[in-house]
Amino acid sequence: MRSFALILALAACGDSSSAKCTSSQVEVDYFKGTRDGQVDCKPIPASCGATASCSDQMCIHDMYGLCIAPEYIGVGCSDTFPPTIISCNP
């Protein structure tokens, strides 16, 4: 019974990505404005190496650059689970 509960808990957590981006991509989510709800899967910037880390200053700078400018700017980053998610707001 305990293992069944664990399986259910893991399934409930699952993948929070709405675009089904791969671990070698960055999920770029748009909120508000003309692209509200749009989700793009973009390649991880070269400055990040193989891992899109929100704690690496050059990497986060380049990931925020994935937001369609000048209408949107990067305002949030989550790398707890792959793919890394960048939030873009107008």
Buried (B, 14 or more C-beta within 10 A) or exposed (E): EEEEEEEEEEEEEEEEBEBEBEEEBBBBBBBEEEBEEBBBBBEBBEBBEEEBBBEBEEBBEBBBBBBBEEEBBBEEBBBEEBBBBBBBBB
